[in-house]
Amino acid sequence: MSCILLLICLSVPAIAPDGIQPVNVVSDKTNKLWFDAWQQELTQSMDYTARQLDSFFAVAGSDAYRDATAEGRVSLGWEPRSRELNEFDLRFRVRVKLPALENRVDLVLSDTEESDSRNAIKAARIQQARGQDNTTIALRYKASDNARLSHRLGTGRRGQIYGKSRFQDILPFNEQLALFYDTELYYYNRDGLGAEAGATLQYLSTRDHVFRFNNRYYYRDDSESWFWRHDVQYLQPLSTHSAMIYTLYTEGTQKPHRALTEVYTSVRYRTNPTRDWLFYEIEPFVLWLRDEDFKPSYGLALRVEVYYGKGT
């Protein structure tokens, strides 16, 4: 069962997060080792699975399903900190393109909800998500690749059935400054209605340094309250293979009154020195939680992240 889970987990949109673009380091076949062959075989096997899945939707006589592909990412991490040494983290995201449905529908599998902060350490995820099974699998519909509105139907958040509509767009002010924003409305069969709204102001310097100011608000019908998250990130490229990401993250609630529940700050080093699909991260951090009377907890996150798929 664990092997099946790992195979499923090794799949996420093959877009390097945090602004670091994968660099094709290994071009000479003589330099390829067993894990290069493993990564290629994984890509081929997952594409085969995608084609088998897409063939169920294929119209008689059509072979469009032969172009179905899967792209993925999995991150394995150990995030020990004072007062909590056994903090392990597994993150994954899978996207399967379904050309038999004219590429308007794709299958998405993830360990967390789309709007959750992917950059946050596990101990700093929103309180309502910690210790819960938030694995989601859903069919996502978009009228076109450029459509701002998308719809999802699937299961997630402790096995609940849900439907979701999401609108997202970009408002560019100039070549360096832009505003990314989105809104969501969804319904879970046990938790009821929920809504989210987020906005990110991003500045790109002439030296390709990136500054982001992220804001997000959540409404949960089951608790009848709002939650908020604000964080500031600064990304500093060091080379074509590495970067530093500096983060200051805050989170809190609105009811019964606006209250801070946690703060953390970190410096993350991210690099892919040997393979375009293999990333390493080291992230020392300090975390303050209301549940721990805001006493500082010092930690060090160590991660390995693998990508596969045609877009790797």
N, C-alpha and C positions, 0 to 999 in steps of 0.2 A: 504493500500500500504506500509506503514511504517513497518507493521508486517512482510510482505513478504520480504521486504528489509533486516530486521534484521535477519530473518531466513536464508536468503542467505548469509548474511555477516558472520554468525557464522560458517565459514568454511575455514580452512587453514591447510597445512601440519602440523600434530601434532608433531612437533619437536621443543623443546624449544629453542628459539634463544639465542644468547649471551653466549652459552656454559653452561647454567644452565639446567640440566636434570630434568624432572619432577620426583618427588618423591612420591610414593604411600603412602600417609599419612593416608587415610581413608580405613581401611580394615575390620573393624567391622560394620556389617550392622546396628547395633543398633545406631551407630553414624551418620548414614545418615539422612540428613534433606531434606526439600522439594526441595532445589536447586540441591541436588545429583540426586533425581528422575527426575528433569527437564533435567539435563545434559544427563542422560541415555536415556530418552525418545527422546531428540533431536538427539542423535546418532542413535537411531533406526529409527526415521522418515527420517533422511537424508540418511541412508543406504537403506531404502525402495525406496526413490526417485532415488538413484543411480541404484538400480536394475531395476526399471521401465525404466530408460533411457537406460541402457545397453541392455535391452531386445529387443530394436529396431534393434540392430546390431547382435542379436543372430542368429545362423544358425538353421534351422528347426531341431527339435529333440535334440538340445543342451540345457543344463541347466546351462552353465557356468555363465550366467548372475546373477545367484543366489549368486555368490560370490562377486558381485560388492559392493564397500564400498566408503564412503566419509569421509574425514578427514578435520578438519577446525580449524580456529583461528579467533577471532575478538578482537580488542583492541579499547576501548573507552577512550578518554583522554580529559582533559582540560589543556591547556597550556597558561595561562595568562602571559603577560609580560608588562613591562612599555610601554606605547603608544599603546597597543593592549591587552585588557583584555578579549575580547570575542573570543578567539582562541580555537575552539573545533576540535577534530580530531577523525575520524573513520577509522580504518584500518582493512582489512580483506583479507583472501586468502583461496580459496577452491580448493581442489583436489579430483576428482572423478575417481577412478580406473575402467577401462572397460575391464574385463576379456573376454568378448565375442569377443573382438578384440585382444586376446592373450596378454593382458596387454602391448601392444606396443603403445597404444593410451590412453591418459587420458584427462579429461576435467579440465581446470584450469580457475578459476574466481578470480580476484584480484582487489583491489582498486588502484593499481599503477603498473607501469611497473616493470618487474622482477629485473632489475639492479638498480632501484632507491634505495637509502639508506633507509633501513627500520628503522634504528636506529635514523635517523635525526628527530629533531622536525619539525613540519609542516612548521614553518616559515623559516626553513633552507633548504627546498627542492629546487631542481634546479629551477631557475627562470622560465624556459619554462613550468614547470609543475604546478606552483602555480595558483590557481583560475581556473583550467581547469578540465574537467571531464576525468580522466585517467583510469576509470574502464575498465578492459579488460576481455574478455571471449574468450577462444580459445581451439582448439583441439591441443594437443601436441603429436608428434610422436617420439618415440625412438625405435631403432631396438632391444634394450634390456635394462634391468635395469642399466647395467654398461656402456651403450653407451655414448661416450663423445659428440657426435653430436646429436642435436635434432632440430626438425622443428615445427613451429606453424602456424596455420591459424585461424584468428579470427577477432574480432572487438575491438577497443580501441581508446584512445586519441581523445575524442570528437566524438565518433561514427564512426571513419574511419575503413575501411577494411584493414587488413594488413597481410603480410606474413613475417616470420622471421626464420632465421637459426642461431643456436647458438652452438659454440664449447667451451667446458670447460674441464679443466684437472687439475691435481695436480702434482707438481714436488717436491717430498720429498728429502731433503738433508740428514737428519738423523731423529732420533725419536723425536727430539724437534723442528726442523726447517723445514718449508715447504713453497712452493710458489703455490698459487692458481691463475689460470689465465683463462680468457675467452675472446672470441670475438663474436660480433654479426653483422649481416647484415640484414636489413629489408627494406620493402617498404610499405608506407602508401598511400592510394589512393589520398589524398589531400596534405600531407606534402612531398611526394616523398621519395627519398632514404635516408637512415640513417645508421650509423655504430657506434659501440661502442667497446671499448677495456678496459679491467680491469685486475689488478693484485693485489694480497694481499700477503704480506709476514707475516707469522705467526710464533711466537715462543712460545712454551709451556714449562714452567719451571718444575722442579722436584716437585714443590708444587702445580702444576696444575694452576698456574697463566698464563694468556694468554696475549701476546702482538701482536697487529695487525697493520700493516701499509698498508692502502688501497689507491689505485690510480685508477682513471677512467677518460677516455676521451670519449666525445660524439661528433658526427658530425651530424648536421641537414641540410638537403638539402634545406629546405624552407628558412633558414636564411643564408646558405652558410658560416657557421662558426663552430668553435670547442668550446666546453665547457669542463672544467676539474674540478675534485673534488679530494682532498686529505684529508685523515683524519687518525689520530692515535688513537687507542683504547687500553686501558689496563683493563683487567678483573681480579678482585681479589675475589675469592670465600671466603665467610665468614663462611658458613656452608653448609650442604647438601640442605638447603632450601633457601639460599640467597647469593647474590653477589653484589659487587660494580663494576660499569663500568665507567671509566674515559675517556672522549672524547675531542679531539681537532680537529675541522673540518674547512676546508677551501674550497672555491669554486670560480671559475672565468671563464673568457672568453679568447679566443685567438685572436679575431679580434675586432677592427682594430689592437690592440696590446694586449699582455698578461696583463690582469688587474684583480686584486682581487675584487670580488663583495661582499663577505661576509666571516665572521669568527664567529664561536661560540665554546664555551667550556662548558662542563657540567659534573656533577657527578650524576650518576644514581644508585639508590638502588632498586634492584629487588628481590622479595621474593614470595614464595608460601607456607606459614606456615600451612595452613589447608587442602588444596586439591591439588592433583597432577595436576589438570587441571585449577587451578585458580591462576593467578599471579597478584601481585600489584607492581606498580612502583612509585617512587618519584624521580624527576630529577630537581634540581635547575640548572639554566643555565644563561649564559651571551651571548648576540648576538650582533654582529656589522654588519650592512648592508650599502652598498654603497648608496642605495636609501635613507638612513637616515643619510647620511654624516658620517657614521661610529661612530655615537654616541652610547654608550653602552645601551643596553636594557636588563633589568634584569627580569627573569621569573622563574616560577616553574611549571613543568609539573606533573600532577597526572593522572595515568592510571590504568585501570583494564583490564586484558586480560584473555579470556576464550578459552579453547581448547575442542574439542570433537572428537570422532572417535575411532576406534579400537586401534589406535596407541597411544592414550592419556596416 
